[in-house]
Amino acid sequence: MESFYDQIFENANYSTDGFPEGEFESCTFKNCIFSEVNLSHRVFMECEFLECDFTGVKLGDTAFKDVKFVRCKLLGVDFSSCNPFLLEMNFEQCSMNLASFCQLKLKGTEFKKCSLEEVDFVETDLSASKFLDCNLAKAQFDSTNLEKTDLRTAYHFSINPHTNKIAKARFSKEGLIGLLDPYDIRID
């Protein structure tokens, strides 16, 4: 397996050119297209993806260890098939609608200014994570660990306190409506 260290990959279209197999450490990917690419069994360690398109990407046993996504399009990406060993990702200004993080351990993950509409967080460990100014419309939370999670600036979420762990999670006063939503209570 080939190794790539401290390299910058810019303006590449891997959908047509193909993506090399191997391990990528401390690499930066700028404005790259990964649409429909199979990234299975690749390792990304301490890498950064800037303004990349991952629409329809395949992630079978893909390792993301201390990886940051900034202004990326990650629509419908199934992260639940990633390699869970040392899994650590952070997201900033990403469009992630319809993505799945089902059953992953993402303790301490930061989502900043992301669109997370209809994202699957079922049985995900998001304890001590931060959702900073994120849209969580129709996101699915069930048996999700949200203990000590910061949701003060998140909006449009609906979280059932009876089916999720929310001890010491932080909410704004306006966000409390998202905790009452499962009860079909009208607040005027």
QUILIN-V581656 format. One record per residue. N is the residue number from 0. SS is DSSP state (hx for helix, st for strand, lp for the rest). D_FIRST is the distance of its C-alpha to the first C-alpha in whole Angstrom. Layout:
n;ss;d_first
N;SS;D_FIRST
N;SS;D_FIRST
//
This chain:
n;ss;d_first
0;lp;0
1;lp;4
2;st;7
3;st;10
4;st;13
5;lp;17
6;lp;17
7;st;19
8;st;19
9;st;22
10;lp;24
11;lp;21
12;st;22
13;hx;18
14;hx;21
15;hx;22
16;hx;19
17;lp;16
18;lp;13
19;lp;9
20;lp;7
21;lp;5
22;st;7
23;st;11
24;st;13
25;lp;17
26;lp;16
27;st;19
28;st;20
29;st;23
30;lp;25
31;lp;22
32;st;22
33;lp;20
34;lp;23
35;lp;22
36;lp;18
37;st;16
38;lp;14
39;lp;13
40;lp;10
41;lp;9
42;st;10
43;st;13
44;st;15
45;lp;18
46;lp;18
47;st;21
48;st;21
49;st;25
50;lp;27
51;lp;24
52;st;25
53;lp;23
54;lp;25
55;lp;24
56;lp;21
57;st;19
58;lp;17
59;lp;16
60;lp;15
61;lp;14
62;st;14
63;st;17
64;st;18
65;lp;21
66;st;20
67;st;23
68;st;24
69;st;27
70;lp;29
71;lp;27
72;st;28
73;lp;26
74;lp;29
75;lp;28
76;lp;25
77;st;24
78;hx;23
79;hx;24
80;hx;21
81;lp;19
82;lp;17
83;lp;20
84;lp;19
85;lp;20
86;lp;20
87;lp;22
88;st;23
89;st;26
90;st;28
91;st;30
92;lp;32
93;lp;30
94;st;31
95;lp;30
96;lp;33
97;lp;32
98;lp;29
99;st;28
100;lp;27
101;lp;29
102;lp;29
103;lp;26
104;st;27
105;lp;27
106;lp;30
107;lp;31
108;lp;29
109;st;31
110;st;32
111;st;34
112;lp;36
113;lp;34
114;st;35
115;lp;34
116;lp;37
117;lp;36
118;lp;33
119;st;33
120;lp;33
121;lp;34
122;lp;33
123;lp;31
124;st;32
125;lp;33
126;lp;35
127;lp;35
128;lp;34
129;st;35
130;st;36
131;st;38
132;lp;40
133;lp;38
134;st;39
135;lp;39
136;lp;41
137;lp;41
138;lp;37
139;st;37
140;lp;38
141;lp;39
142;lp;38
143;lp;36
144;st;36
145;lp;38
146;lp;39
147;lp;40
148;lp;38
149;st;40
150;lp;41
151;lp;44
152;lp;43
153;lp;41
154;st;43
155;lp;44
156;lp;42
157;lp;44
158;lp;43
159;lp;45
160;lp;46
161;lp;47
162;lp;43
163;lp;41
164;st;41
165;lp;43
166;lp;44
167;lp;44
168;lp;43
169;st;44
170;lp;46
171;lp;48
172;lp;52
173;lp;51
174;lp;48
175;hx;50
176;hx;51
177;hx;47
178;hx;48
179;hx;51
180;hx;50
181;hx;49
182;hx;53
183;lp;54
184;lp;56
185;lp;58
186;lp;58
187;lp;61
//
